[in-house]
């Protein structure tokens, strides 16, 4: 399953942003419209690196489907950033 939502939270010692829910499923609309160009780009990369196009597509597809559940937390000097993919 591809990630559908991203939750972003930013905190500083003086300021705290409410959690922002970003709908990632809306990104599929431009991806579908640009899919012929994306396929040509991947085919060019596959030819340049002498790889099989289907293997390259499989790698990118498996990366996209393994993203849900990813959490990134960055903390430095009292500042915090949290990004979760659901």
N, C-alpha and C positions, 0 to 999 in steps of 0.2 A: 504494500500500500504506500502510495506517495504521501508526503507530509501535506496536511490540509490547513494547518494553522501554525503560526509562529507567535510566541509570547515574548515580548521584549520589555524589560524593566531596567531602569537606570536610576541609581541613587548616588548622591554626593553628600558630604556632611551638611551642606546648607539646603539641599533641594532633593526632592523625591518625586519622580515621575510615576503616575499611575501606570499599572501594567497595560501595555498596548497589545491588543490581539489583532494580528495581521492575517487576513484570509489568503493563504497561498494557492488555494484552488482556482482563484481568479487569474493566476499566472498561466494556467493551461490554455486560456483563450489566445494570447499572443503566441504561445509555443506552437499551438496547432496551426495558426496562420503562417508562422515562419518555418514550419517543419520542412518544406522543400529546401529552403536555404540551409537549415541545420543539417539535413541529410547530405547536401553537397559539401558542406564544410567538413563533416565527419568522413566522407568519402575521400576528400582531398588529404585530410590528416592520415587516413589509412594508407593511401597510396604513397605519401611522403615518408611514412615510417615503415612501409612494407609490411603492414599488418592486414589481417582479414577484416573487412568492413563489418561483418556480422559479429565478430568477436569484440570489436570496438563498441558497437551498439549494445552488446550484452553487458560489457563493463559499465558503461554509462547508465544503463537501465538498472543494474543491480546497485549502483551507488545511490541513485535516486530513491529506490525502494528501501534502502537501509537507513535512510535519514530519520524517519519518525522515532521519537524517543531520545533524540540527541539533545544534550544540555551543554551549554557553554557558559561558564561562569568566569568572569575576569574581575579581580579585585586588586587595586593598587592605590595606596595613599588615601584610604578611606572611601574611594570611589568604587562603585560596584556596577557591573553590567551582567544581566542574565538574559540568555536567549534560549528558548525551548522550542523544539519542533514537535508538534503533535500530529 
